[in-house]
Structures are given as C-alpha cells and as structure tokens.
Amino acid sequence: MTEYITIQRLNRIAIITLNRPDRMNTFNEAMWHALAAVTVKIKEQMPRALVVTGAGKAFSAGYDVNPDNPQVANMIDAVKNHDREAAMRLIAVIRGTIDDFISLPVPIIAAINGLAYGGGAEFAMRCDMRIADPGAVISFSEVKLGLMPDWGGGVVLSRLIGTAGAADLILTGRKVSANTALAMGLVNSVSKPGKALDDSIELAEMISKNGPRAVRYALAVIRACYDPGYASALDFESEKAADLIASGECVHGITAFLSKKEPEFPDE
C-alpha cells in the first residue's frame, strides 16, 4: 500500500502497521497522506476488526518534530507570524485524518508494542481498545515542547481516566509503564513480552466471529456514550492548540528538543 503504513489482511481482520521505524514511527506529512490513503483502502473492503501497531520498537513517538518535515516549516511560519488561522489549518489536517480513521465503523485495537509518546499516545487512546507490551511506555509529552495534545487525545484521556488523571499525565508529561497504564485504565491488558500484537490479533479474531451487524451497531452505541459535548470538546482542544502554536512558546521547547537540551520556558 505504502512504504510508511502497511495493510495486512488476515481472514476477516486487517492489521495496520505504522512503518517508519528509523524515526520511531513519527508522523510527517507523508505519513498523514499514507494514513488517509489507508483509510480509503479499508473503506473499500471493510474488515470486521482492525489492529494498529508500530514497526520496530515503537508504537509511535507522535509528531515528527524535524526541520525536514514540511508541516514543521508551516508551524514555524505560523509561530513567526503569530498566525492562528495557519495553525488551525495545520491542526485541521491532522485532526481530520485521525478522525476519519478512528470513525471507521469496526472495532479498532491498538497493539502498543513499545513507546507511545505525544501524538502516538493520543492515537492509541483514541482506538477502541488497547493491549500493551510489558515494556511499553506511554507519555503525553507535548507540554515538554511547549505544545499540547491536538489529535483529540486530551479529550479522550479525560473520558478514559477522569479529569484528575488526565491532568496528571498531560500537565507533567511523565512516562508511565504498561502496568501503571493498566492500573489507571489506559489499556485493557498487558501481554507477555513481545506478544502485544499476537494478543490484539486474537482479540480481533474473537470479535470477527460474532455477528458483524451486531458488533457494528453495539460499537456505534458505545462510541456514542461519549457525551453530546464530545465533538465540541474536540474542537475546543484544536482551538487552544492553535492559540498555543501562535503564541510562539513551542519555539523554546522544539529548539531545546532538537539540541537535546532541557527547555527553559520564559514567563508570559
């Protein structure tokens, strides 16, 4: 399908692999195009369940904060010009692509095979279920760059573990182990070492044996249990993320990250 994201059909399920292991499966502009293309491909021949995982040792480290990423150049321009609308356009592309994939009308299981940082953690949380390798590490690390969740993860996290738990993880950016994630309710289960994908496939196959309409209709109701304010909360997250980018604070965080230094954020 694409060098960046692959699709493997296995009976009545599909396995989606984020495939940039040299960059910890981070998302650059090409990855977003690949995810959009994969979504179209899935819609053409809908499986009964989907598994998402990462190639190599990472699920995904989120956004590719690299000067070679055209989206980073666009973000830098938005920062320099304090251009909130440009930031909103960038976020809209990301959110729209994620939303389209996550809204596929079949259960989506994240096999968290390794680290899931920033947007990668958000992506995993937006899936319907999650199985983590015991060596997996989850971190909503955006604040360390002077950014915030903008893939919908902040809203979903609050619904998964409550506002206090979400505040803990998002405002500190701390790393949590697979077992801690299980205790917090971030993941459904922890596999044996190296078996997160196998366990996720087993779960997907179990689901695929059930009535396909029954699964789809029940899933639609489960997803609808996010309260009526869910969509507006997602939009509010995007708006605040755009405000933050336009403020320029992320310059300090991204510069420090690229220099492998601790950021020093000035007072407002």
C-alpha positions, 0 to 999 in steps of 0.5 A: 500500500505504502512504504510508511503504513502497511495493510495486512489482511488476515481472514476477516481482520486487517492489521495496520502497521505504522512503518517508519521505524528509523524515526520511531514511527513519527508522523510527517506529512507523508505519513498523514497522506499514507494514513488517509490513503489507508483509510480509503483502502479499508473503506473499500473492503471493510474488515470486521476488526482492525489492529494498529501497531508500530514497526520496530520498537515503537508504537509511535513517538507522535509528531515528527518534530524535524526541520525536514518535515514540511508541516514543521516549516508551516508551524514555524511560519505560523509561530513567526507570524503569530498566525492562528488561522495557519495553525488551525489549518495545520491542526485541521489536517491532522485532526481530520485524518485521525478522525476519519480513521478512528470513525471507521465503523469496526472495532479498532485495537491498538497493539502498543508494542513499545513507546507511545509518546505525544501524538502516538499516545493520543492515537492509541487512546483514541482506538477502541481498545488497547493491549500493551507490551510489558515494556511499553511506555506511554507519555503525553509529552507535548507540554515538554515542547511547549505544545499540547495534545491536538489529535483529540487525545486530551479529550479522550484521556479525560473520558478514559481516566477522569479529569484528575488523571488526565491532568496528571499525565498531560500537565507533567508529561511523565512516562508511565509503564504498561502496568501503571497504564493498566492500573489507571485504565489506559489499556485493557491488558498487558501481554507477555513480552513481545506478544502485544500484537499476537494478543490484539490479533486474537482479540480481533479474531474473537470479535470477527466471529460474532455477528458483524451487524451486531458488533457494528451497531453495539460499537456505534452505541458505545462510541456514542456514550461519549457525551453530546459535548464530545465533538465540541470538546474536540474542537475546543482542544484544536482551538487552544492548540492553535492559540498555543502554536501562535503564541510562539512558546513551542519555539523554546521547547522544539529548539531545546528538543532538537539540541537535546537540551532541557527547555527553559520556558520564559514567563508570559 
